[in-house]
Amino acid sequence: MRFLFGDYVLDLERRELRRGGDLVQVEPQVFDLLAYLVATGIASPARMTCWRRSGTGASSPNPP
């Protein structure tokens, strides 16, 4: 599945983010969080929701 927003294309099957046809390098956690936000259509999720979705909540000493 592909999502189009602005100049960007987020391809979930290929796990790619492209801008104007150029591949944008993103870390796996960043890709997963972006995919979640785009797929759910959440305009402004709660900070804690993002924190939990990123998977960093348990490993960080200072959660939000």
C-alpha positions as CSV (number, residue, x, y, z in Angstrom):
1,M,0.0,0.0,0.0
2,R,1.2,3.5,-0.8
3,F,0.3,6.8,0.8
4,L,0.8,10.1,-1.0
5,F,1.2,13.3,0.9
6,G,2.7,16.5,-0.5
7,D,5.9,15.6,-2.4
8,Y,6.2,12.3,-0.5
9,V,5.3,8.7,-1.2
10,L,5.3,6.2,1.7
11,D,5.4,2.6,0.4
12,L,4.5,0.2,3.1
13,E,5.4,-3.0,1.2
14,R,8.8,-1.8,0.1
15,R,9.3,0.1,3.4
16,E,10.4,3.2,1.5
17,L,9.8,6.9,1.8
18,R,10.4,8.9,-1.3
19,R,10.3,12.6,-1.9
20,G,10.0,13.7,-5.5
21,G,11.2,10.3,-6.6
22,D,14.3,10.3,-4.5
23,L,14.7,7.8,-1.7
24,V,14.7,9.3,1.8
25,Q,16.7,7.3,4.3
26,V,14.9,6.9,7.6
27,E,15.6,4.6,10.6
28,P,13.2,1.7,11.0
29,Q,11.5,3.2,14.1
30,V,10.9,6.5,12.2
31,F,9.4,4.6,9.3
32,D,7.1,2.6,11.6
33,L,5.9,5.7,13.4
34,L,5.3,7.6,10.1
35,A,3.4,4.6,8.7
36,Y,1.3,4.5,11.9
37,L,0.5,8.2,11.7
38,V,-0.3,8.1,8.0
39,A,-2.4,4.9,8.2
40,T,-4.5,6.1,11.1
41,G,-5.0,9.6,9.9
42,I,-4.2,11.1,13.2
43,A,-3.4,14.7,12.7
44,S,-1.9,15.3,16.2
45,P,-1.5,12.2,18.3
46,A,-0.8,12.4,22.0
47,R,2.9,12.5,22.8
48,M,2.7,9.4,24.9
49,T,1.0,7.5,22.1
50,C,4.0,8.3,19.8
51,W,6.3,7.4,22.6
52,R,4.8,4.0,23.0
53,R,4.5,3.4,19.2
54,S,8.1,4.2,18.7
55,G,9.2,1.4,21.1
56,T,11.6,3.6,22.9
57,G,9.5,4.1,26.0
58,A,11.0,1.2,27.9
59,S,14.6,2.0,27.1
60,S,14.6,5.7,27.8
61,P,15.3,7.0,31.3
62,N,13.2,10.2,30.8
63,P,9.8,9.4,29.1
64,P,7.7,12.5,28.2
